[in-house]
Amino acid sequence: MLTGRHLADIMAKVCGVDLRSELFPVGSIAQTSVARVNAIVVRHEVNSVPVFSILSDRSSAEYLWGALFDATLEFGGEAVGLSALLMEAES
């Protein structure tokens, strides 16, 4: 799961599909290539926080994690657990 204010910018680094919210609204699903890995991208919300769930073959998970993590670093992002999304709803 990927979230943050630079969500579409991060995905633009690793995916050829334009995933900006005006073109890819909540509820949208795309099967595409993410960092050269076949994946399904789902835009949805967790506790009103916009997120992309990225589904791929588990044999590609470690590679894809690294590619996405590297892309997030360019925007000052970091890895956080799901609890970060759940805690925000409690605030």
N, C-alpha and C positions, 0 to 999 in steps of 0.2 A: 504494500500500500504506500502510496506517495501522496504527500500533501504539502501545502505551503503557499506563500504568496507568489512564488515563481514557478508554480506547477507547470503551466504550459511552456514556459521558457526552458525548463529542465527537459521536458519531453521533446521539445524541438531539437535538442542536441542529439537525441538518440532515435528519433522516430520521424519519418517523412510525412506523416499525417498531421494536419493542422488541428490541434486539440484545444485551441482557445475556447473559452466558455461560450462565446457567441456562435461558434460553429459546431461545438461538441458539448451540448448542454447536459445537465444532470439527467441520467437515464440512458445516455448514449453508450453504445457498445461498438467497438471496432476490432476486427481481426487484422493485424498488421505486423510489421517487423519492428522490433524494439531492440536496438543495438545488434542488429542482424540475427535476432532470435524471433521465431514465430511466436506471437503472443496475442492475447485478447486483452484489450484495455476497456475498462468500465468506469465511467464517471458517475459517482454517486456521492452521498454525504453520510458522515458519521457524526451524530450530534450537531447537525447543521454546519459541519466543517467539510468543505469540498475535498474529495480525495479521488485518486485513480487507483483502482485495483488492477494489478497487472498479473495476468495468469499465463503461465508458460509451462513447458515440459520441465519436470523437476530435475532432469539431467542438466539443464541449462541454468538452474537457479543460482549457483555460485557465481558463474560468469555474469549473469544479468544483474545480480546484486552489486557486483563490483562496478559494472558500467553505470548503473543508476546512481550509485554512491558517488562515483567520480564526477558525474554531471551535477549532482547537488552541491558538491564542494565548491564549484565555480560560482555559485550563488550564495555561499555562506551557510549552506544547509548542513544538517547533521542527522545521524540515525537516532530515532527515538522509538520507544515501544508504543504499543497500542494504548497503553495507559495514558499517554499524553493526550490522546483524543478523548478518552473517557473523562479525564480530569478536567478538561476544558469545559465540559458540559456541567460539571459540578460547581464551577466558579460562578 
